[in-house]
Amino acid sequence: MAKYITVLCILGGLLLGVLAAFLNSLISRKNAGKDNMVAIMGTNFARMGIDILTLGAAFLLCRRFELPMIATMLSVAVGLTAAGMLFLKRI
């Protein structure tokens, strides 16, 4: 049973990371053509905030429900990174 929980945590973490990366790409796409320094800094701050909130939510879910922490956090980070690069490449 523990193997199935670990696999579900990995898949859920990847899904959460991909969703956050998609939200990051929407923010970046909206502000892609701006030359204003404040807009660029605001975009970067918003993207970093989404990343922090996503990793924090995964951490709190793991702590609350006693799920495998390392597998879940790594899968969220991989989802954020890999999907983020793919989504930003499409902009």
N, C-alpha and C positions, 0 to 999 in steps of 0.2 A: 504494500500500500504506500510506503514511503517513496518508492520510485515514481509512482503516478503523481503524487503531490509535487515532487520535484519537477517533473516534466510539465505539469500544469503551471507551476510557478515560472518556469522558464518561458513558456509560451505566453503567459499573461504579461510577464515583464517585457518581452519583445513587443507585444501589442501596445503596451503602455508607452514604450519608447518610440515606436513608430507614430503613434498618435501625437505625441508631444513634438516630434520632429516635423510632422505635417503642419501643426499649428505654428511652429517656428518658421516654416517656409512660407506660410501665408502672410505672416508679419513681414518677413523679408521681401516678399514679392510686392506687398503694398508700398513699401518704402524704398524700393530699388532705385528709382529714378531721382531721388532727392539729393540735392547738393548741400543742404543745410547740415551743419555739424551737429546741431541739437537733435535733429531727426535721426541722424546716424547713430549718435550715442544713445538716444532713446530706444531705437530698434535693438541695439546690442544689449541694453539693459533689460528690455522685455524678454528677449530670447534667453538670456542668462537666468532671469527669474523663472521662466517656464521650466528650464532644465532643473533648477534647484527645487522647485515645487514638485516636479515629477519624481525626482530621486527621493525627496522627503516623503512623499505619499507612499512610495514603494517601501521605504524604511519603516514607516509607521504601520503599514499593513502587515509587514513581516513580524514586527514586534507584537502587534495586537493578536494575531492569529497563530503565532509560533510557527511561521513558515520558514523554509530554508533561506537564510539571509544572503549568503554569498551567491548562490545560483540566481536568485531573483534580482539582486542589485547588478550583477554582471550582465544579465540579459537586458535590463533596462538601459544600461550604459551602451551596450552594443546596439540596441535598437535606436537610441538617440543618435549615435555616431554614424552608423551605416546608413540608416534611412535619411538622416540629416544631410549627408553628403550627396545621396541620390536626389533628394528633393531640391537641394540648392543648385545642383548641376543642371536641373531642368529650367531654372529661372533665366 
